[in-house]
Amino acid sequence: MDNIREQVRRFILDNFLPGEDAANLTDSTELKESGILDSMSTLKLVTFLEELYKVEFEADDLDAGNLATIASIATLVTSKQR
């Protein structure tokens, strides 16, 4: 799960926070509340996750709680891999 968290963190930093110090994006940073993820960036992130991890998310998987933080995203991906 550490690998998933790091790949998600790198994707968010590269695509939505270019130039941001990686130390400022923790596993518990609120992604939507802090304005990092909006509807378009969420769609881009979900597409990245589905392609990279060969998983398919259902609509109810994508509620705000599952995509709230890097840690919750990693937990969601791990659960879909089983």
mmCIF file as gemmi writes it, N, C-alpha and C atoms, coordinates in Angstrom:
data_model
loop_
_atom_site.group_PDB
_atom_site.id
_atom_site.type_symbol
_atom_site.label_atom_id
_atom_site.label_alt_id
_atom_site.label_comp_id
_atom_site.label_asym_id
_atom_site.label_entity_id
_atom_site.label_seq_id
_atom_site.pdbx_PDB_ins_code
_atom_site.Cartn_x
_atom_site.Cartn_y
_atom_site.Cartn_z
_atom_site.occupancy
_atom_site.B_iso_or_equiv
_atom_site.pdbx_formal_charge
_atom_site.auth_seq_id
_atom_site.auth_asym_id
_atom_site.pdbx_PDB_model_num
ATOM 1 N N . MET Axp A 1 ? 0.821 -1.198 0 1 0 ? 1 A 1
ATOM 2 C CA . MET Axp A 1 ? 0 0 0 1 0 ? 1 A 1
ATOM 3 C C . MET Axp A 1 ? 0.863 1.259 0 1 0 ? 1 A 1
ATOM 4 N N . ASP Axp A 2 ? 2.078 1.17 0.537 1 0 ? 2 A 1
ATOM 5 C CA . ASP Axp A 2 ? 2.987 2.324 0.504 1 0 ? 2 A 1
ATOM 6 C C . ASP Axp A 2 ? 3.295 2.732 -0.931 1 0 ? 2 A 1
ATOM 7 N N . ASN Axp A 3 ? 3.466 1.738 -1.798 1 0 ? 3 A 1
ATOM 8 C CA . ASN Axp A 3 ? 3.752 2.009 -3.199 1 0 ? 3 A 1
ATOM 9 C C . ASN Axp A 3 ? 2.581 2.746 -3.861 1 0 ? 3 A 1
ATOM 10 N N . ILE Axp A 4 ? 1.36 2.336 -3.555 1 0 ? 4 A 1
ATOM 11 C CA . ILE Axp A 4 ? 0.182 3.004 -4.11 1 0 ? 4 A 1
ATOM 12 C C . ILE Axp A 4 ? 0.145 4.448 -3.636 1 0 ? 4 A 1
ATOM 13 N N . ARG Axp A 5 ? 0.357 4.663 -2.338 1 0 ? 5 A 1
ATOM 14 C CA . ARG Axp A 5 ? 0.336 6.034 -1.817 1 0 ? 5 A 1
ATOM 15 C C . ARG Axp A 5 ? 1.381 6.908 -2.506 1 0 ? 5 A 1
ATOM 16 N N . GLU Axp A 6 ? 2.569 6.364 -2.716 1 0 ? 6 A 1
ATOM 17 C CA . GLU Axp A 6 ? 3.622 7.15 -3.368 1 0 ? 6 A 1
ATOM 18 C C . GLU Axp A 6 ? 3.292 7.459 -4.819 1 0 ? 6 A 1
ATOM 19 N N . GLN Axp A 7 ? 2.713 6.503 -5.531 1 0 ? 7 A 1
ATOM 20 C CA . GLN Axp A 7 ? 2.357 6.744 -6.928 1 0 ? 7 A 1
ATOM 21 C C . GLN Axp A 7 ? 1.219 7.759 -7.043 1 0 ? 7 A 1
ATOM 22 N N . VAL Axp A 8 ? 0.242 7.689 -6.139 1 0 ? 8 A 1
ATOM 23 C CA . VAL Axp A 8 ? -0.841 8.669 -6.128 1 0 ? 8 A 1
ATOM 24 C C . VAL Axp A 8 ? -0.294 10.05 -5.793 1 0 ? 8 A 1
ATOM 25 N N . ARG Axp A 9 ? 0.574 10.125 -4.788 1 0 ? 9 A 1
ATOM 26 C CA . ARG Axp A 9 ? 1.179 11.406 -4.398 1 0 ? 9 A 1
ATOM 27 C C . ARG Axp A 9 ? 1.939 12.008 -5.581 1 0 ? 9 A 1
ATOM 28 N N . ARG Axp A 10 ? 2.747 11.216 -6.254 1 0 ? 10 A 1
ATOM 29 C CA . ARG Axp A 10 ? 3.54 11.702 -7.392 1 0 ? 10 A 1
ATOM 30 C C . ARG Axp A 10 ? 2.626 12.187 -8.519 1 0 ? 10 A 1
ATOM 31 N N . PHE Axp A 11 ? 1.551 11.434 -8.797 1 0 ? 11 A 1
ATOM 32 C CA . PHE Axp A 11 ? 0.603 11.83 -9.843 1 0 ? 11 A 1
ATOM 33 C C . PHE Axp A 11 ? -0.03 13.181 -9.504 1 0 ? 11 A 1
ATOM 34 N N . ILE Axp A 12 ? -0.486 13.336 -8.27 1 0 ? 12 A 1
ATOM 35 C CA . ILE Axp A 12 ? -1.127 14.591 -7.855 1 0 ? 12 A 1
ATOM 36 C C . ILE Axp A 12 ? -0.134 15.74 -7.93 1 0 ? 12 A 1
ATOM 37 N N . LEU Axp A 13 ? 1.07 15.528 -7.442 1 0 ? 13 A 1
ATOM 38 C CA . LEU Axp A 13 ? 2.078 16.592 -7.493 1 0 ? 13 A 1
ATOM 39 C C . LEU Axp A 13 ? 2.405 16.974 -8.928 1 0 ? 13 A 1
ATOM 40 N N . ASP Axp A 14 ? 2.613 15.991 -9.78 1 0 ? 14 A 1
ATOM 41 C CA . ASP Axp A 14 ? 2.993 16.262 -11.173 1 0 ? 14 A 1
ATOM 42 C C . ASP Axp A 14 ? 1.882 16.93 -11.972 1 0 ? 14 A 1
ATOM 43 N N . ASN Axp A 15 ? 0.64 16.519 -11.717 1 0 ? 15 A 1
ATOM 44 C CA . ASN Axp A 15 ? -0.474 16.978 -12.543 1 0 ? 15 A 1
ATOM 45 C C . ASN Axp A 15 ? -1.261 18.158 -11.981 1 0 ? 15 A 1
ATOM 46 N N . PHE Axp A 16 ? -1.341 18.261 -10.674 1 0 ? 16 A 1
ATOM 47 C CA . PHE Axp A 16 ? -2.205 19.278 -10.083 1 0 ? 16 A 1
ATOM 48 C C . PHE Axp A 16 ? -1.471 20.281 -9.2 1 0 ? 16 A 1
ATOM 49 N N . LEU Axp A 17 ? -0.244 19.958 -8.797 1 0 ? 17 A 1
ATOM 50 C CA . LEU Axp A 17 ? 0.513 20.848 -7.908 1 0 ? 17 A 1
ATOM 51 C C . LEU Axp A 17 ? 1.965 20.977 -8.373 1 0 ? 17 A 1
ATOM 52 N N . PRO Axp A 18 ? 2.191 21.312 -9.636 1 0 ? 18 A 1
ATOM 53 C CA . PRO Axp A 18 ? 3.579 21.389 -10.114 1 0 ? 18 A 1
ATOM 54 C C . PRO Axp A 18 ? 4.384 22.408 -9.301 1 0 ? 18 A 1
ATOM 55 N N . GLY Axp A 19 ? 5.576 21.993 -8.904 1 0 ? 19 A 1
ATOM 56 C CA . GLY Axp A 19 ? 6.446 22.868 -8.128 1 0 ? 19 A 1
ATOM 57 C C . GLY Axp A 19 ? 6.216 22.834 -6.63 1 0 ? 19 A 1
ATOM 58 N N . GLU Axp A 20 ? 5.166 22.166 -6.205 1 0 ? 20 A 1
ATOM 59 C CA . GLU Axp A 20 ? 4.865 22.071 -4.775 1 0 ? 20 A 1
ATOM 60 C C . GLU Axp A 20 ? 5.846 21.121 -4.096 1 0 ? 20 A 1
ATOM 61 N N . ASP Axp A 21 ? 6.235 21.436 -2.88 1 0 ? 21 A 1
ATOM 62 C CA . ASP Axp A 21 ? 7.098 20.571 -2.09 1 0 ? 21 A 1
ATOM 63 C C . ASP Axp A 21 ? 6.306 19.321 -1.711 1 0 ? 21 A 1
ATOM 64 N N . ALA Axp A 22 ? 6.848 18.158 -2.025 1 0 ? 22 A 1
ATOM 65 C CA . ALA Axp A 22 ? 6.162 16.889 -1.743 1 0 ? 22 A 1
ATOM 66 C C . ALA Axp A 22 ? 5.841 16.737 -0.256 1 0 ? 22 A 1
ATOM 67 N N . ALA Axp A 23 ? 6.638 17.332 0.599 1 0 ? 23 A 1
ATOM 68 C CA . ALA Axp A 23 ? 6.404 17.225 2.041 1 0 ? 23 A 1
ATOM 69 C C . ALA Axp A 23 ? 5.093 17.891 2.459 1 0 ? 23 A 1
ATOM 70 N N . ASN Axp A 24 ? 4.585 18.803 1.636 1 0 ? 24 A 1
ATOM 71 C CA . ASN Axp A 24 ? 3.331 19.482 1.956 1 0 ? 24 A 1
ATOM 72 C C . ASN Axp A 24 ? 2.098 18.654 1.618 1 0 ? 24 A 1
ATOM 73 N N . LEU Axp A 25 ? 2.28 17.56 0.878 1 0 ? 25 A 1
ATOM 74 C CA . LEU Axp A 25 ? 1.163 16.699 0.501 1 0 ? 25 A 1
ATOM 75 C C . LEU Axp A 25 ? 1.291 15.386 1.272 1 0 ? 25 A 1
ATOM 76 N N . THR Axp A 26 ? 0.634 15.322 2.41 1 0 ? 26 A 1
ATOM 77 C CA . THR Axp A 26 ? 0.737 14.144 3.269 1 0 ? 26 A 1
ATOM 78 C C . THR Axp A 26 ? -0.367 13.139 2.938 1 0 ? 26 A 1
ATOM 79 N N . ASP Axp A 27 ? -0.274 11.966 3.538 1 0 ? 27 A 1
ATOM 80 C CA . ASP Axp A 27 ? -1.297 10.939 3.331 1 0 ? 27 A 1
ATOM 81 C C . ASP Axp A 27 ? -2.665 11.399 3.825 1 0 ? 27 A 1
ATOM 82 N N . SER Axp A 28 ? -2.695 12.36 4.731 1 0 ? 28 A 1
ATOM 83 C CA . SER Axp A 28 ? -3.969 12.809 5.31 1 0 ? 28 A 1
ATOM 84 C C . SER Axp A 28 ? -4.421 14.184 4.826 1 0 ? 28 A 1
ATOM 85 N N . THR Axp A 29 ? -3.729 14.77 3.859 1 0 ? 29 A 1
ATOM 86 C CA . THR Axp A 29 ? -4.161 16.051 3.293 1 0 ? 29 A 1
ATOM 87 C C . THR Axp A 29 ? -5.539 15.878 2.651 1 0 ? 29 A 1
ATOM 88 N N . GLU Axp A 30 ? -6.471 16.733 3.008 1 0 ? 30 A 1
ATOM 89 C CA . GLU Axp A 30 ? -7.827 16.689 2.431 1 0 ? 30 A 1
ATOM 90 C C . GLU Axp A 30 ? -7.776 17.232 1.011 1 0 ? 30 A 1
ATOM 91 N N . LEU Axp A 31 ? -7.936 16.36 0.03 1 0 ? 31 A 1
ATOM 92 C CA . LEU Axp A 31 ? -7.726 16.722 -1.366 1 0 ? 31 A 1
ATOM 93 C C . LEU Axp A 31 ? -8.827 17.602 -1.94 1 0 ? 31 A 1
ATOM 94 N N . LYS Axp A 32 ? -10.068 17.312 -1.632 1 0 ? 32 A 1
ATOM 95 C CA . LYS Axp A 32 ? -11.168 18.134 -2.153 1 0 ? 32 A 1
ATOM 96 C C . LYS Axp A 32 ? -11.336 19.406 -1.326 1 0 ? 32 A 1
ATOM 97 N N . GLU Axp A 33 ? -11.308 19.264 -0.015 1 0 ? 33 A 1
ATOM 98 C CA . GLU Axp A 33 ? -11.503 20.417 0.855 1 0 ? 33 A 1
ATOM 99 C C . GLU Axp A 33 ? -10.426 21.479 0.661 1 0 ? 33 A 1
ATOM 100 N N . SER Axp A 34 ? -9.218 21.047 0.332 1 0 ? 34 A 1
ATOM 101 C CA . SER Axp A 34 ? -8.131 22.003 0.143 1 0 ? 34 A 1
ATOM 102 C C . SER Axp A 34 ? -8.083 22.549 -1.282 1 0 ? 34 A 1
ATOM 103 N N . GLY Axp A 35 ? -8.994 22.066 -2.134 1 0 ? 35 A 1
ATOM 104 C CA . GLY Axp A 35 ? -9.061 22.57 -3.503 1 0 ? 35 A 1
ATOM 105 C C . GLY Axp A 35 ? -8.111 21.906 -4.485 1 0 ? 35 A 1
ATOM 106 N N . ILE Axp A 36 ? -7.437 20.847 -4.062 1 0 ? 36 A 1
ATOM 107 C CA . ILE Axp A 36 ? -6.501 20.142 -4.953 1 0 ? 36 A 1
ATOM 108 C C . ILE Axp A 36 ? -7.275 19.377 -6.019 1 0 ? 36 A 1
ATOM 109 N N . LEU Axp A 37 ? -8.344 18.709 -5.603 1 0 ? 37 A 1
ATOM 110 C CA . LEU Axp A 37 ? -9.163 17.952 -6.546 1 0 ? 37 A 1
ATOM 111 C C . LEU Axp A 37 ? -10.5 18.647 -6.769 1 0 ? 37 A 1
ATOM 112 N N . ASP Axp A 38 ? -10.831 18.855 -8.043 1 0 ? 38 A 1
ATOM 113 C CA . ASP Axp A 38 ? -12.171 19.279 -8.433 1 0 ? 38 A 1
ATOM 114 C C . ASP Axp A 38 ? -12.736 18.166 -9.31 1 0 ? 38 A 1
ATOM 115 N N . SER Axp A 39 ? -13.841 18.389 -9.961 1 0 ? 39 A 1
ATOM 116 C CA . SER Axp A 39 ? -14.463 17.299 -10.727 1 0 ? 39 A 1
ATOM 117 C C . SER Axp A 39 ? -13.581 16.828 -11.878 1 0 ? 39 A 1
ATOM 118 N N . MET Axp A 40 ? -12.937 17.736 -12.59 1 0 ? 40 A 1
ATOM 119 C CA . MET Axp A 40 ? -12.093 17.343 -13.719 1 0 ? 40 A 1
ATOM 120 C C . MET Axp A 40 ? -10.827 16.622 -13.254 1 0 ? 40 A 1
ATOM 121 N N . SER Axp A 41 ? -10.185 17.132 -12.215 1 0 ? 41 A 1
ATOM 122 C CA . SER Axp A 41 ? -8.967 16.489 -11.726 1 0 ? 41 A 1
ATOM 123 C C . SER Axp A 41 ? -9.288 15.135 -11.097 1 0 ? 41 A 1
ATOM 124 N N . THR Axp A 42 ? -10.461 15.011 -10.494 1 0 ? 42 A 1
ATOM 125 C CA . THR Axp A 42 ? -10.882 13.722 -9.94 1 0 ? 42 A 1
ATOM 126 C C . THR Axp A 42 ? -11.047 12.698 -11.047 1 0 ? 42 A 1
ATOM 127 N N . LEU Axp A 43 ? -11.666 13.096 -12.144 1 0 ? 43 A 1
ATOM 128 C CA . LEU Axp A 43 ? -11.829 12.199 -13.285 1 0 ? 43 A 1
ATOM 129 C C . LEU Axp A 43 ? -10.473 11.758 -13.841 1 0 ? 43 A 1
ATOM 130 N N . LYS Axp A 44 ? -9.551 12.695 -13.943 1 0 ? 44 A 1
ATOM 131 C CA . LYS Axp A 44 ? -8.201 12.379 -14.431 1 0 ? 44 A 1
ATOM 132 C C . LYS Axp A 44 ? -7.497 11.396 -13.49 1 0 ? 44 A 1
ATOM 133 N N . LEU Axp A 45 ? -7.633 11.616 -12.187 1 0 ? 45 A 1
ATOM 134 C CA . LEU Axp A 45 ? -7.032 10.733 -11.185 1 0 ? 45 A 1
ATOM 135 C C . LEU Axp A 45 ? -7.64 9.333 -11.258 1 0 ? 45 A 1
ATOM 136 N N . VAL Axp A 46 ? -8.95 9.246 -11.355 1 0 ? 46 A 1
ATOM 137 C CA . VAL Axp A 46 ? -9.626 7.946 -11.416 1 0 ? 46 A 1
ATOM 138 C C . VAL Axp A 46 ? -9.192 7.176 -12.666 1 0 ? 46 A 1
ATOM 139 N N . THR Axp A 47 ? -9.103 7.863 -13.797 1 0 ? 47 A 1
ATOM 140 C CA . THR Axp A 47 ? -8.654 7.222 -15.035 1 0 ? 47 A 1
ATOM 141 C C . THR Axp A 47 ? -7.234 6.69 -14.874 1 0 ? 47 A 1
ATOM 142 N N . PHE Axp A 48 ? -6.36 7.488 -14.274 1 0 ? 48 A 1
ATOM 143 C CA . PHE Axp A 48 ? -4.981 7.073 -14 1 0 ? 48 A 1
ATOM 144 C C . PHE Axp A 48 ? -4.961 5.81 -13.138 1 0 ? 48 A 1
ATOM 145 N N . LEU Axp A 49 ? -5.745 5.795 -12.077 1 0 ? 49 A 1
ATOM 146 C CA . LEU Axp A 49 ? -5.776 4.648 -11.157 1 0 ? 49 A 1
ATOM 147 C C . LEU Axp A 49 ? -6.293 3.392 -11.851 1 0 ? 49 A 1
ATOM 148 N N . GLU Axp A 50 ? -7.364 3.541 -12.628 1 0 ? 50 A 1
ATOM 149 C CA . GLU Axp A 50 ? -7.924 2.376 -13.317 1 0 ? 50 A 1
ATOM 150 C C . GLU Axp A 50 ? -6.932 1.795 -14.317 1 0 ? 50 A 1
ATOM 151 N N . GLU Axp A 51 ? -6.235 2.656 -15.034 1 0 ? 51 A 1
ATOM 152 C CA . GLU Axp A 51 ? -5.271 2.168 -16.025 1 0 ? 51 A 1
ATOM 153 C C . GLU Axp A 51 ? -4.033 1.567 -15.365 1 0 ? 51 A 1
ATOM 154 N N . LEU Axp A 52 ? -3.498 2.231 -14.364 1 0 ? 52 A 1
ATOM 155 C CA . LEU Axp A 52 ? -2.273 1.771 -13.721 1 0 ? 52 A 1
ATOM 156 C C . LEU Axp A 52 ? -2.476 0.471 -12.953 1 0 ? 52 A 1
ATOM 157 N N . TYR Axp A 53 ? -3.567 0.389 -12.206 1 0 ? 53 A 1
ATOM 158 C CA . TYR Axp A 53 ? -3.777 -0.762 -11.322 1 0 ? 53 A 1
ATOM 159 C C . TYR Axp A 53 ? -4.74 -1.797 -11.894 1 0 ? 53 A 1
ATOM 160 N N . LYS Axp A 54 ? -5.218 -1.568 -13.12 1 0 ? 54 A 1
ATOM 161 C CA . LYS Axp A 54 ? -6.114 -2.526 -13.784 1 0 ? 54 A 1
ATOM 162 C C . LYS Axp A 54 ? -7.317 -2.861 -12.91 1 0 ? 54 A 1
ATOM 163 N N . VAL Axp A 55 ? -7.928 -1.815 -12.372 1 0 ? 55 A 1
ATOM 164 C CA . VAL Axp A 55 ? -9.141 -1.965 -11.566 1 0 ? 55 A 1
ATOM 165 C C . VAL Axp A 55 ? -10.247 -1.161 -12.231 1 0 ? 55 A 1
ATOM 166 N N . GLU Axp A 56 ? -11.467 -1.454 -11.848 1 0 ? 56 A 1
ATOM 167 C CA . GLU Axp A 56 ? -12.611 -0.697 -12.354 1 0 ? 56 A 1
ATOM 168 C C . GLU Axp A 56 ? -13.442 -0.241 -11.169 1 0 ? 56 A 1
ATOM 169 N N . PHE Axp A 57 ? -13.678 1.052 -11.102 1 0 ? 57 A 1
ATOM 170 C CA . PHE Axp A 57 ? -14.452 1.617 -10.002 1 0 ? 57 A 1
ATOM 171 C C . PHE Axp A 57 ? -15.917 1.722 -10.394 1 0 ? 57 A 1
ATOM 172 N N . GLU Axp A 58 ? -16.772 1.453 -9.432 1 0 ? 58 A 1
ATOM 173 C CA . GLU Axp A 58 ? -18.214 1.661 -9.588 1 0 ? 58 A 1
ATOM 174 C C . GLU Axp A 58 ? -18.522 3.072 -9.091 1 0 ? 58 A 1
ATOM 175 N N . ALA Axp A 59 ? -19.688 3.586 -9.447 1 0 ? 59 A 1
ATOM 176 C CA . ALA Axp A 59 ? -20.062 4.95 -9.041 1 0 ? 59 A 1
ATOM 177 C C . ALA Axp A 59 ? -20.001 5.127 -7.525 1 0 ? 59 A 1
ATOM 178 N N . ASP Axp A 60 ? -20.47 4.134 -6.769 1 0 ? 60 A 1
ATOM 179 C CA . ASP Axp A 60 ? -20.47 4.273 -5.31 1 0 ? 60 A 1
ATOM 180 C C . ASP Axp A 60 ? -19.071 4.176 -4.698 1 0 ? 60 A 1
ATOM 181 N N . ASP Axp A 61 ? -18.09 3.681 -5.464 1 0 ? 61 A 1
ATOM 182 C CA . ASP Axp A 61 ? -16.702 3.663 -4.981 1 0 ? 61 A 1
ATOM 183 C C . ASP Axp A 61 ? -16.125 5.075 -4.929 1 0 ? 61 A 1
ATOM 184 N N . LEU Axp A 62 ? -16.693 5.963 -5.733 1 0 ? 62 A 1
ATOM 185 C CA . LEU Axp A 62 ? -16.095 7.278 -5.927 1 0 ? 62 A 1
ATOM 186 C C . LEU Axp A 62 ? -16.729 8.358 -5.071 1 0 ? 62 A 1
ATOM 187 N N . ASP Axp A 63 ? -17.256 7.973 -3.917 1 0 ? 63 A 1
ATOM 188 C CA . ASP Axp A 63 ? -17.813 8.989 -3.04 1 0 ? 63 A 1
ATOM 189 C C . ASP Axp A 63 ? -16.688 9.807 -2.403 1 0 ? 63 A 1
ATOM 190 N N . ALA Axp A 64 ? -17.055 10.899 -1.82 1 0 ? 64 A 1
ATOM 191 C CA . ALA Axp A 64 ? -16.062 11.834 -1.29 1 0 ? 64 A 1
ATOM 192 C C . ALA Axp A 64 ? -15.135 11.192 -0.252 1 0 ? 64 A 1
ATOM 193 N N . GLY Axp A 65 ? -15.642 10.283 0.553 1 0 ? 65 A 1
ATOM 194 C CA . GLY Axp A 65 ? -14.823 9.653 1.582 1 0 ? 65 A 1
ATOM 195 C C . GLY Axp A 65 ? -13.705 8.804 1.012 1 0 ? 65 A 1
ATOM 196 N N . ASN Axp A 66 ? -13.976 8.09 -0.064 1 0 ? 66 A 1
ATOM 197 C CA . ASN Axp A 66 ? -12.955 7.229 -0.667 1 0 ? 66 A 1
ATOM 198 C C . ASN Axp A 66 ? -11.874 8.014 -1.397 1 0 ? 66 A 1
ATOM 199 N N . LEU Axp A 67 ? -12.18 9.241 -1.785 1 0 ? 67 A 1
ATOM 200 C CA . LEU Axp A 67 ? -11.213 10.059 -2.519 1 0 ? 67 A 1
ATOM 201 C C . LEU Axp A 67 ? -10.762 11.268 -1.713 1 0 ? 67 A 1
ATOM 202 N N . ALA Axp A 68 ? -10.983 11.226 -0.411 1 0 ? 68 A 1
ATOM 203 C CA . ALA Axp A 68 ? -10.697 12.389 0.433 1 0 ? 68 A 1
ATOM 204 C C . ALA Axp A 68 ? -9.207 12.635 0.635 1 0 ? 68 A 1
ATOM 205 N N . THR Axp A 69 ? -8.436 11.559 0.78 1 0 ? 69 A 1
ATOM 206 C CA . THR Axp A 69 ? -7.011 11.681 1.088 1 0 ? 69 A 1
ATOM 207 C C . THR Axp A 69 ? -6.23 10.636 0.287 1 0 ? 69 A 1
ATOM 208 N N . ILE Axp A 70 ? -4.928 10.782 0.264 1 0 ? 70 A 1
ATOM 209 C CA . ILE Axp A 70 ? -4.084 9.774 -0.387 1 0 ? 70 A 1
ATOM 210 C C . ILE Axp A 70 ? -4.251 8.426 0.307 1 0 ? 70 A 1
ATOM 211 N N . ALA Axp A 71 ? -4.339 8.436 1.615 1 0 ? 71 A 1
ATOM 212 C CA . ALA Axp A 71 ? -4.507 7.186 2.366 1 0 ? 71 A 1
ATOM 213 C C . ALA Axp A 71 ? -5.822 6.496 2 1 0 ? 71 A 1
ATOM 214 N N . SER Axp A 72 ? -6.916 7.259 1.895 1 0 ? 72 A 1
ATOM 215 C CA . SER Axp A 72 ? -8.205 6.64 1.557 1 0 ? 72 A 1
ATOM 216 C C . SER Axp A 72 ? -8.219 6.137 0.121 1 0 ? 72 A 1
ATOM 217 N N . ILE Axp A 73 ? -7.533 6.82 -0.778 1 0 ? 73 A 1
ATOM 218 C CA . ILE Axp A 73 ? -7.427 6.369 -2.17 1 0 ? 73 A 1
ATOM 219 C C . ILE Axp A 73 ? -6.657 5.049 -2.225 1 0 ? 73 A 1
ATOM 220 N N . ALA Axp A 74 ? -5.571 4.952 -1.488 1 0 ? 74 A 1
ATOM 221 C CA . ALA Axp A 74 ? -4.775 3.72 -1.46 1 0 ? 74 A 1
ATOM 222 C C . ALA Axp A 74 ? -5.594 2.56 -0.912 1 0 ? 74 A 1
ATOM 223 N N . THR Axp A 75 ? -6.387 2.815 0.107 1 0 ? 75 A 1
ATOM 224 C CA . THR Axp A 75 ? -7.259 1.778 0.677 1 0 ? 75 A 1
ATOM 225 C C . THR Axp A 75 ? -8.286 1.327 -0.356 1 0 ? 75 A 1
ATOM 226 N N . LEU Axp A 76 ? -8.878 2.267 -1.083 1 0 ? 76 A 1
ATOM 227 C CA . LEU Axp A 76 ? -9.852 1.934 -2.123 1 0 ? 76 A 1
ATOM 228 C C . LEU Axp A 76 ? -9.22 1.072 -3.216 1 0 ? 76 A 1
ATOM 229 N N . VAL Axp A 77 ? -8.052 1.481 -3.716 1 0 ? 77 A 1
ATOM 230 C CA . VAL Axp A 77 ? -7.381 0.714 -4.773 1 0 ? 77 A 1
ATOM 231 C C . VAL Axp A 77 ? -7.057 -0.686 -4.285 1 0 ? 77 A 1
ATOM 232 N N . THR Axp A 78 ? -6.541 -0.789 -3.073 1 0 ? 78 A 1
ATOM 233 C CA . THR Axp A 78 ? -6.205 -2.101 -2.503 1 0 ? 78 A 1
ATOM 234 C C . THR Axp A 78 ? -7.44 -2.986 -2.417 1 0 ? 78 A 1
ATOM 235 N N . SER Axp A 79 ? -8.568 -2.422 -2.003 1 0 ? 79 A 1
ATOM 236 C CA . SER Axp A 79 ? -9.799 -3.216 -1.887 1 0 ? 79 A 1
ATOM 237 C C . SER Axp A 79 ? -10.29 -3.69 -3.255 1 0 ? 79 A 1
ATOM 238 N N . LYS Axp A 80 ? -10.069 -2.901 -4.301 1 0 ? 80 A 1
ATOM 239 C CA . LYS Axp A 80 ? -10.511 -3.285 -5.645 1 0 ? 80 A 1
ATOM 240 C C . LYS Axp A 80 ? -9.587 -4.323 -6.276 1 0 ? 80 A 1
ATOM 241 N N . GLN Axp A 81 ? -8.379 -4.426 -5.786 1 0 ? 81 A 1
ATOM 242 C CA . GLN Axp A 81 ? -7.421 -5.395 -6.324 1 0 ? 81 A 1
ATOM 243 C C . GLN Axp A 81 ? -7.704 -6.804 -5.824 1 0 ? 81 A 1
ATOM 244 N N . ARG Axp A 82 ? -8.488 -6.949 -4.794 1 0 ? 82 A 1
ATOM 245 C CA . ARG Axp A 82 ? -8.755 -8.265 -4.201 1 0 ? 82 A 1
ATOM 246 C C . ARG Axp A 82 ? -9.806 -9.014 -4.95 1 0 ? 82 A 1
